[in-house]
Amino acid sequence: LSNHLQRNEPATNSIDIELSDKQEQVVSEVTNPGFTVLDASRDEAAINDIRKKFNRYVDSGEASYRHTGPNRNAYRIGMKSEDFDFAKNIPEIEPLLTDNLLEIIRGYYEGNFRPTSIRMWKNHHVPEDIGAEVFSDYWHVDELEEDVIKIFIYLTDVTEKDGPFRIV
């Protein structure tokens, strides 16, 4: 699950924000080096519900996009908010943006912000014999404006064996 957030315009929307020391530290990390890892505690029942609903929509063919390999097998299947109403169909996503997280984001932007897109996808193993990059598994830079924050929430455990997210 990926959520893109962007500062509200105009940039003069500054509001008085009181952050805890921990929240200030997170804002500082997001600013430099440009990322942070937040507390991994989460509502497992909600995550389970989100995962089940997502899989049901994907399995029913309602996915917005499919990245296929040369053999035409789909290795990444997902949905994006431009094509899918997450608020209506998977309302359990909204509580993942906790008050603490929202305050950190307001602190980073020094004001209000708005979600610009939500994306959910699942990746399947790409066999070595395919011999081609199927979906951004090589080093790449996303083409986003500088004032966009991406939040990733894993719906399953990810280990070294699964191909974890890496930041260079």
Beta strands, then each sheet from edge to edge (+ up, - down):
strand 1: 2-7
strand 2: 65-68
strand 3: 74-80
strand 4: 113-123
strand 5: 148-152
sheet 1: 2+ 3- 4+ 1- 5+
end
